[in-house]
Amino acid sequence: MSIAGYYGNYGGSFIPEILYPAFNELNHDFDKIKKDPVFWHEYCEMLAGFSGRPTPLTYANRLTDHFGKAKIYIKREDLNHSGAHKINNALGQGLLAKRMNKTRVIAETGAGQHGVATAIVAAKLGLQATIYMGREDMERQYANVFWMKRLGAEIVPVDYGSCTLKDAINAALRDWVSSFETTHYLLGTASGAHPFPEMVAFFQSIIGIEAKEQILRLEGRLPSHVYACVGGGSNALGIFQSFLPNREVELVGVEAGGKGQASGQHATRLAYGEGKPGIAQGYKTYFLQDNDGQMCDTYSIAAGLDYTGISPIFADLFEKGRVRFEAATDDEVIEALQLVMNQEGIIPALESTHAFAGAFKDIVNTSASDIYIINMSGRGDKDIFNIAEGLKDGEWKKFIGRKYKQYE
Ligand SMILES: *Cc1c(COP(=O)(O)O)cnc(C)c1O
């Protein structure tokens, strides 16, 4: 990286002048804490005591036997408090906000997972929280709205544009213009204007630091491949960063193939070659956009992967050929999910199952001397509505019907 916040041609900070003071202060304070071992120690202690880190690296013996090829390990981010990797970033930025003497955090959320992680951290650290969420998303993800409210956060519905994630980001930035003296903007993934991609990747790097140590202890050597799903890119960057200098380790990012490339209903920016470089939401990256540069509607069975942009760090690693990008379709994901549940007694989130599906497609080309690490970004019990639908479970449908009648 030569100019701060640029990764090759991507990244940067394309923000209105009115936000300069907020970003200047954040850049200054993030620079200080990223070199401060005391801060990192405090962060790790808090992760250990509150979130249950380090998360295990589980040997998937039955999946390994099933394929008879590479040895499969699973990095268990699902065992974090709140059930996913998002708490790593929320906690890191929450501690930074305290350092900066802020009393309030604001956040955007799409599927609601980042909103819940932020509400949890705000409650724990004694910060006020305001979460911006598109009206459309609030209706689709009511269970998460419920938890955010109960955890004490204020939810602000966003009623303009497409009433989804990108509008929630704009609303949060608008709040920040007038509130930054007391408020930190706790962004949820490794995208947006500098320093957010670097900062979120920094806090998520704990995943790869642990995974590398664990695999060296268990196997005495590095993995041949590491797989992770890619929405904005934070869990994938979290685990990949540790292995970037080891060129012999192949890094594979798996995007949401939705109903397949031909259907046009997917969120695959890189693997299908359909995303185009552009500048939006404060940074330059590959976006799914039409010929007029308007953002396309994206789709995935996994709400957390349903995003038009991708971390600028990945735009660069893609062009440099350091990370390979693949897509997994909804159908492939449902099939992989069923296999992981039956063979390992583990329920991955639909997002994380994309990483499994991508790995399972490639594994035929490996041998028993290869080692796979699959980053399981979160647990799947939150997805029971979508999974039951994907598996066409008729009994579940009847159960929902009975529940509904109780409330009538
Ligand atoms: C939000 C989410 C993702 C996608 O976000 P990234 O920033 O790409 O990691 C993946 N998995 C789970 C479980 C999530 O909640």
PDBQT file of the ligand as one rigid body, heavy atoms in Angstrom, charges set to zero:
ROOT
HETATM    1  C1  LIG A 501     -22.446 -10.949   7.845  1.00  0.00    +0.000 C 
HETATM    2  C2  LIG A 501     -22.030 -12.342   7.678  1.00  0.00    +0.000 A 
HETATM    3  C3  LIG A 501     -21.198 -12.732   6.603  1.00  0.00    +0.000 A 
HETATM    4  C4  LIG A 501     -20.779 -11.814   5.497  1.00  0.00    +0.000 C 
HETATM    5  O1  LIG A 501     -19.973 -10.738   5.856  1.00  0.00    +0.000 OA
HETATM    6  P1  LIG A 501     -18.411 -10.671   5.568  1.00  0.00    +0.000 P 
HETATM    7  O2  LIG A 501     -18.068  -9.262   5.911  1.00  0.00    +0.000 OA
HETATM    8  O3  LIG A 501     -18.177 -10.993   4.128  1.00  0.00    +0.000 OA
HETATM    9  O4  LIG A 501     -17.749 -11.650   6.469  1.00  0.00    +0.000 OA
HETATM   10  C5  LIG A 501     -20.786 -14.058   6.554  1.00  0.00    +0.000 A 
HETATM   11  N1  LIG A 501     -21.164 -14.959   7.486  1.00  0.00    +0.000 NA
HETATM   12  C6  LIG A 501     -21.968 -14.628   8.521  1.00  0.00    +0.000 A 
HETATM   13  C7  LIG A 501     -22.350 -15.689   9.500  1.00  0.00    +0.000 C 
HETATM   14  C8  LIG A 501     -22.416 -13.311   8.650  1.00  0.00    +0.000 A 
HETATM   15  O5  LIG A 501     -23.220 -12.986   9.687  1.00  0.00    +0.000 OA
ENDROOT
TORSDOF 0
